[in-house]
């Protein structure tokens, strides 16, 4: 298992990015959360094994149909053992 902090940049708010991310995460078995940032980015914390994480990152680079992802940044972090994947509606 690995933990990644992922920042997605581009046109990623107002295009159902968080909802679609949750659907893909649930399908793949990724755990963590996704939320909008005030600067227009989307921030994701994800935990999965390497193979699943690669598929998830590939999807994050594309996003849902109306998204225009310009770049993503990933940083490995400490495992937090999330139980599921959630959409965070407001700032933590």
Secondary structure, DSSP 8 states (H G I E B T S, - for coil): -EEEEEEEEEE-SSSSHHHHHHHHHHHHT-EEEEEE-TTS-EEEEEEE-HHHHHHHHHHHHH-STT-EEEEEEEEEE-----SSEEEE-S--
